[in-house]
Amino acid sequence: MSRTRRTDEGRGGLGSRLSNLAVALGCVLFLGGFVWGALVYQPYTVPTASMTPTIDAGDRVLAERIDGSEVRRGDVVVFSEQSWGDLPMVKRVVAVGGDRIACCDDQGRLTVNGKAVDEPYLPEGVKASDTGIPPTTVPKGRLFLLGDERSTSLDSSAHLDEAGNGSVPRSAVDARVDAVAWPLDGMLERPTGFADLPGGLSDPGPLRLVVGAIGLGAVLILGGAAYGSFAKRGSRGQQGRRREPAGVH
């Protein structure tokens, strides 16, 4: 066997091993990403338009499963409150236990603990509340929630006369919305108007890492399989040329 033939076979063997390794690693990332996502996230279909323009009726969202103690101001959460209805609802947390909330200031903004909060997710020119919110203290361990479509949302502002001043217990929260999956609107923007309040903003979930793992896994699987296929064809071509009988000169 010639040195050239041994070298070609060695290269072919190394290429095949690398191809198999890429496919195996890709499968781990691809399947692992889906399993990770299924454990951390729950899909929901939003039934009403109370969160427009952020989330429209019928949109499919991905919400990270969290404990109610992790919720911060500005979070869009999925929760269930029996006195509000039987189905899970999606609203934005604008105040937490101990906060003093009111609306509106002379510029039509919500105030939390006397601080005006800018809410860029509201439609331009729309006040933070059409009906107004009298100064209200949120009881400890509870959350005050509003829909982004303030004129039609049946939220905490519509339940002010009930126990808890319209708030819901933190334990009612099932998940925090990270992204709109369908249509593909992507990750929700961070509500920076609440950033300077005590506790700050919550950190986004690992959705980008999950999607990145799935995407990288798919690339490795396809790339490794394609390389392996080309390598095998090349190897068969070289074997065929070596088997050809020497021509008569």
Backbone torsions as a table, in degrees:
resi	resn	phi	psi	omega
1	MET	NA	132.6	-177.6
2	SER	-76.5	158.5	178.1
3	ARG	-62.7	-35.8	179.5
4	THR	-62.3	-42.2	-179.5
5	ARG	-66.1	-41.3	179.3
6	ARG	-63.9	-39.6	179.1
7	THR	-63.4	-44.0	179.3
8	ASP	-62.2	-41.1	-179.4
9	GLU	-67.2	-37.4	178.1
10	GLY	-64.3	-42.2	178.1
11	ARG	-64.6	-39.8	179.0
12	GLY	-63.9	-40.3	179.4
13	GLY	-66.1	-41.5	178.2
14	LEU	-65.1	-43.4	178.7
15	GLY	-60.8	-40.6	179.6
16	SER	-64.8	-41.3	179.8
17	ARG	-65.7	-42.8	178.5
18	LEU	-63.9	-39.1	178.3
19	SER	-62.1	-45.3	179.4
20	ASN	-64.9	-39.0	178.9
21	LEU	-64.0	-42.2	179.1
22	ALA	-62.3	-43.7	179.7
23	VAL	-64.3	-43.1	-179.7
24	ALA	-63.7	-45.9	178.6
25	LEU	-64.0	-39.3	178.3
26	GLY	-62.1	-40.0	178.7
27	CYS	-64.0	-40.9	179.0
28	VAL	-61.7	-47.7	-179.2
29	LEU	-66.3	-43.8	-176.6
30	PHE	-64.4	-52.8	-178.4
31	LEU	-71.6	-38.6	178.3
32	GLY	-62.4	-37.9	178.0
33	GLY	-62.5	-42.1	179.0
34	PHE	-66.0	-42.0	179.4
35	VAL	-64.6	-44.8	178.3
36	TRP	-58.1	-47.9	179.7
37	GLY	-61.7	-40.2	-179.2
38	ALA	-67.3	-31.2	179.5
39	LEU	-76.1	-35.4	-173.0
40	VAL	-92.3	-35.0	-171.1
41	TYR	-114.7	151.0	176.9
42	GLN	-127.2	127.6	176.4
43	PRO	-80.6	143.4	176.1
44	TYR	-136.4	148.4	171.2
45	THR	-104.5	123.2	-177.4
46	VAL	-78.1	121.0	-172.0
47	PRO	-82.2	-22.4	-173.6
48	THR	-126.8	173.3	179.9
49	ALA	-96.0	19.9	-175.2
50	SER	-69.9	-13.1	-179.7
51	MET	-109.9	11.2	175.2
52	THR	-69.5	148.2	5.3
53	PRO	-87.0	0.2	-178.6
54	THR	-65.0	-47.5	-179.4
55	ILE	-137.3	127.4	-179.2
56	ASP	-92.6	161.4	175.7
57	ALA	-60.4	133.5	-179.5
58	GLY	89.7	-9.0	178.0
59	ASP	-65.6	147.1	176.3
60	ARG	-101.4	120.1	-177.4
61	VAL	-114.1	157.9	173.3
62	LEU	-109.4	122.5	-176.6
63	ALA	-120.8	131.2	-179.7
64	GLU	-77.3	128.4	176.7
65	ARG	-68.2	119.9	-179.0
66	ILE	-139.0	166.6	172.0
67	ASP	-87.1	148.2	-178.2
68	GLY	-58.8	-24.3	-179.8
69	SER	-68.5	-16.2	-178.4
70	GLU	-87.4	-7.0	-174.7
71	VAL	-71.1	139.0	177.1
72	ARG	-123.5	165.0	175.9
73	ARG	-59.9	141.1	179.9
74	GLY	93.1	-16.7	179.4
75	ASP	-66.4	141.9	169.6
76	VAL	-96.6	119.4	-172.1
77	VAL	-122.5	156.7	171.1
78	VAL	-102.2	126.9	-176.9
79	PHE	-145.5	165.3	177.5
80	SER	-130.7	125.6	178.4
81	GLU	-134.1	112.0	-171.7
82	GLN	-56.8	-37.7	-178.2
83	SER	-70.7	-15.1	178.6
84	TRP	-95.8	-18.6	-177.3
85	GLY	149.7	168.9	-175.1
86	ASP	-86.4	-21.6	-174.6
87	LEU	-94.5	152.6	173.3
88	PRO	-60.5	142.1	-179.3
89	MET	-121.9	159.2	179.5
90	VAL	-122.2	119.6	178.3
91	LYS	-142.4	172.5	178.5
92	ARG	-105.3	133.8	176.6
93	VAL	-78.0	122.3	179.9
94	VAL	-113.7	-12.2	177.9
95	ALA	-156.9	151.3	-179.8
96	VAL	-121.1	174.6	-176.7
97	GLY	-51.7	130.0	-178.8
98	GLY	96.6	-16.6	180.0
99	ASP	-73.3	149.8	172.6
100	ARG	-109.0	112.3	-174.6
101	ILE	-112.1	146.3	178.0
102	ALA	-157.0	163.4	176.6
103	CYS	-160.2	135.5	10.4
104	CYS	-128.9	163.6	174.0
105	ASP	-81.3	-173.8	-175.2
106	ASP	-67.7	-10.1	175.7
107	GLN	-107.2	13.2	176.6
108	GLY	76.8	21.9	-176.5
109	ARG	-101.6	155.0	173.3
110	LEU	-71.9	145.8	173.0
111	THR	-122.5	138.0	176.8
112	VAL	-125.3	117.8	-176.7
113	ASN	56.3	36.8	178.1
114	GLY	82.7	-3.9	-179.6
115	LYS	-98.8	126.6	176.6
116	ALA	-70.2	137.0	-176.8
117	VAL	-113.2	122.3	174.2
118	ASP	-79.2	132.8	-178.7
119	GLU	-125.1	83.5	-175.5
120	PRO	-66.3	-14.5	179.4
121	TYR	-77.3	-11.6	175.9
122	LEU	-77.6	150.2	176.3
123	PRO	-57.0	142.7	-177.0
124	GLU	-59.3	133.5	178.3
125	GLY	83.4	-1.0	-178.6
126	VAL	-94.0	134.8	177.9
127	LYS	-71.2	158.5	179.9
128	ALA	-66.5	-19.2	175.3
129	SER	-156.1	132.5	177.5
130	ASP	-76.2	-36.2	-175.0
131	THR	-94.6	-12.6	-176.8
132	GLY	83.4	153.2	177.2
133	ILE	-130.1	113.5	178.6
134	PRO	-65.3	155.4	178.6
135	PRO	-50.4	120.6	-173.3
136	THR	-135.2	132.3	176.7
137	THR	-96.4	128.5	179.7
138	VAL	-82.1	124.8	179.5
139	PRO	-62.0	152.5	178.9
140	LYS	-57.6	142.0	177.5
141	GLY	77.2	11.8	-177.3
142	ARG	-128.6	169.0	-175.6
143	LEU	-130.1	143.0	175.4
144	PHE	-106.1	122.8	-171.7
145	LEU	-122.9	140.3	175.9
146	LEU	-131.1	149.4	170.4
147	GLY	-82.3	152.6	178.6
148	ASP	-70.7	-23.1	172.4
149	GLU	-92.1	85.0	-168.1
150	ARG	-68.0	-23.8	-174.5
151	SER	-76.3	-23.2	-176.4
152	THR	-122.6	-8.5	-174.5
153	SER	-73.4	128.5	173.7
154	LEU	-89.5	89.0	-172.4
155	ASP	-123.9	-156.2	-178.0
156	SER	-59.2	-31.7	-179.4
157	SER	-66.4	-20.8	178.9
158	ALA	-92.7	-2.5	-177.4
159	HIS	-123.9	24.4	-174.9
160	LEU	-61.7	-27.2	-177.6
161	ASP	-84.2	-3.6	-178.5
162	GLU	-89.1	172.2	177.7
163	ALA	-59.5	137.5	-179.2
164	GLY	86.9	8.7	178.8
165	ASN	54.9	38.5	177.3
166	GLY	85.8	-0.4	-178.1
167	SER	-87.8	168.4	176.3
168	VAL	-125.4	152.8	179.8
169	PRO	-68.9	149.1	177.3
170	ARG	-57.7	-30.8	-178.9
171	SER	-66.2	-13.8	178.9
172	ALA	-75.6	-15.6	-176.3
173	VAL	-77.8	130.5	177.7
174	ASP	-100.5	-34.9	-173.7
175	ALA	-164.0	163.9	177.8
176	ARG	-117.1	127.7	-176.2
177	VAL	-73.1	126.8	178.0
178	ASP	-102.8	-33.4	-172.8
179	ALA	-157.4	157.4	169.9
180	VAL	-96.0	112.8	-175.8
181	ALA	-83.2	-31.6	178.6
182	TRP	-149.1	122.3	-4.1
183	PRO	-63.9	164.4	-170.5
184	LEU	-74.8	73.5	179.0
185	ASP	-87.0	-15.8	175.7
186	GLY	84.3	-162.2	-175.4
187	MET	-66.7	144.6	174.4
188	LEU	-71.6	142.4	178.4
189	GLU	-72.1	148.3	179.6
190	ARG	-72.4	132.9	-177.1
191	PRO	-81.4	81.7	-170.3
192	THR	-63.7	-17.1	179.8
193	GLY	-61.8	-21.9	-179.9
194	PHE	-97.2	-0.5	-170.6
195	ALA	-62.6	-33.2	-175.6
196	ASP	-86.1	-3.3	178.4
197	LEU	-81.9	154.5	-179.4
198	PRO	-52.5	134.7	-178.3
199	GLY	95.0	-23.1	177.2
200	GLY	60.4	-155.1	-178.1
201	LEU	-99.6	154.6	174.6
202	SER	-76.7	154.2	176.0
203	ASP	-81.1	143.4	177.1
204	PRO	-65.1	154.5	178.3
205	GLY	-73.4	-178.2	-175.0
206	PRO	-83.3	25.3	-173.7
207	LEU	-59.7	-42.4	-179.3
208	ARG	-61.9	-38.4	178.0
209	LEU	-67.3	-39.8	178.4
210	VAL	-61.6	-49.4	179.9
211	VAL	-64.0	-38.8	178.7
212	GLY	-63.2	-41.5	178.8
213	ALA	-63.8	-43.1	179.0
214	ILE	-64.6	-43.9	-179.7
215	GLY	-64.8	-45.5	178.8
216	LEU	-64.0	-38.7	177.4
217	GLY	-61.4	-42.6	179.2
218	ALA	-63.3	-41.0	179.4
219	VAL	-63.1	-44.5	-179.9
220	LEU	-64.7	-40.0	179.3
221	ILE	-63.9	-49.7	-178.1
222	LEU	-66.7	-43.7	-179.5
223	GLY	-65.5	-44.3	179.2
224	GLY	-64.3	-41.5	179.2
225	ALA	-65.7	-41.5	179.9
226	ALA	-65.5	-43.6	179.4
227	TYR	-63.1	-42.7	178.9
228	GLY	-61.2	-39.3	179.6
229	SER	-64.7	-44.9	178.7
230	PHE	-65.0	-38.5	-179.4
231	ALA	-64.5	-40.5	178.9
232	LYS	-65.6	-40.7	178.5
233	ARG	-63.3	-42.5	178.6
234	GLY	-63.2	-40.3	179.7
235	SER	-65.1	-41.2	178.5
236	ARG	-65.1	-37.2	178.8
237	GLY	-64.4	-41.3	179.3
238	GLN	-66.6	-39.8	178.5
239	GLN	-64.2	-39.2	179.3
240	GLY	-63.7	-40.3	179.4
241	ARG	-67.3	-35.1	-179.6
242	ARG	-70.1	-27.0	-178.3
243	ARG	-82.5	-11.6	-179.0
244	GLU	-66.2	133.5	178.6
245	PRO	-66.9	148.0	179.5
246	ALA	-63.6	136.6	-179.8
247	GLY	-71.7	156.5	177.7
248	VAL	-90.6	121.7	-178.6
249	HIS	-87.6	NA	NA
